Amino acid sequence: RAVVWARNARQTGDTIKLRADDGTELGYAVSDSFLVSAEDPSALQVMQPTPTDTITLITCDGAWIPDANNDVAGGDYTDRRVVRATLVSISTVGQPPAPNSGG
């Protein structure tokens, strides 16, 4: 399990941090951010292995297209935002908090 900090990390040089339960923190620098069409089958290539330690985040972007029923939760975005980041640091932030003994 890890906690992720990536608030608005979309531009080259932005930082994404992952902190594991043991306190280890991995720092990644955004190296690329681009849109792919949700309809483009070649877009799956962004999930191919990379030669370096890289994370790839994929989220919705583009225009919202509601479904025919106009349901508030029904519909899809036209594009996907792909953010790639490469490992730049590994550190130990501190010990995780001790579990509550309940005593």
C-alpha positions in Angstrom: 0.0 0.0 0.0 1.2 3.5 -0.8 0.1 7.0 -0.4 0.4 9.2 -3.5 0.9 12.9 -3.7 0.4 14.2 -7.3 -1.7 17.3 -7.0 -1.9 18.9 -10.4 1.3 17.1 -11.5 0.9 17.5 -15.2 3.9 19.6 -16.4 7.5 18.5 -17.0 9.4 18.8 -13.7 6.3 18.5 -11.5 6.8 16.0 -8.6 4.9 12.9 -7.7 5.7 11.2 -4.4 4.8 7.7 -3.3 5.1 6.8 0.4 4.9 3.2 1.5 3.7 2.0 4.8 7.3 1.5 6.0 8.1 5.2 5.5 10.0 4.8 2.2 9.3 7.6 -0.1 9.8 7.5 -3.9 10.1 10.8 -5.7 9.3 10.9 -9.4 9.6 13.9 -11.8 7.1 14.3 -14.6 8.8 13.8 -17.9 5.8 13.8 -20.2 2.1 14.7 -20.2 -0.1 14.2 -23.2 -3.6 13.3 -24.4 -4.7 10.2 -26.2 -8.1 9.5 -27.7 -10.3 7.2 -25.7 -11.2 5.5 -29.1 -7.6 5.0 -30.2 -6.6 1.3 -29.8 -2.9 2.2 -30.2 -3.2 4.3 -27.0 -2.6 1.1 -25.0 1.1 1.3 -26.0 1.6 3.7 -23.1 1.3 0.6 -20.8 4.4 -1.1 -22.4 7.5 -1.6 -20.2 10.0 1.2 -20.0 13.8 1.0 -19.9 13.9 3.0 -16.6 11.9 3.1 -13.4 8.9 5.0 -14.6 5.3 5.4 -13.4 2.5 6.1 -15.9 -0.7 7.7 -14.6 -3.8 7.6 -16.8 -6.9 9.7 -16.1 -9.9 11.2 -17.9 -9.6 14.5 -19.9 -11.2 16.3 -22.8 -14.8 17.0 -23.3 -17.5 15.3 -21.2 -20.1 13.5 -23.4 -23.2 12.5 -21.5 -24.9 9.2 -22.3 -28.3 9.1 -24.1 -30.2 8.8 -20.7 -28.6 12.0 -19.5 -27.8 10.2 -16.2 -25.5 12.4 -14.0 -23.0 9.5 -13.7 -23.5 8.2 -17.3 -21.1 9.3 -20.0 -17.5 9.5 -20.8 -14.7 11.9 -21.6 -13.3 12.1 -25.1 -9.6 11.7 -24.2 -7.3 10.3 -21.6 -4.5 12.2 -20.0 -1.3 10.2 -19.7 1.4 11.5 -17.3 4.8 9.8 -17.2 7.3 10.3 -14.5 10.8 8.9 -13.8 12.3 8.0 -10.5 14.6 10.7 -9.1 14.9 9.9 -5.4 14.4 7.3 -2.7 14.4 8.2 0.9 13.1 7.0 4.3 10.8 9.7 5.8 10.4 8.0 9.1 8.9 5.1 10.9 5.2 4.4 10.3 3.0 5.0 13.3 2.7 2.1 15.7 -0.6 0.2 15.6 -3.1 1.1 18.3 -2.8 -1.6 21.0 -6.5 -1.0 22.0 -5.5 -1.4 25.6 
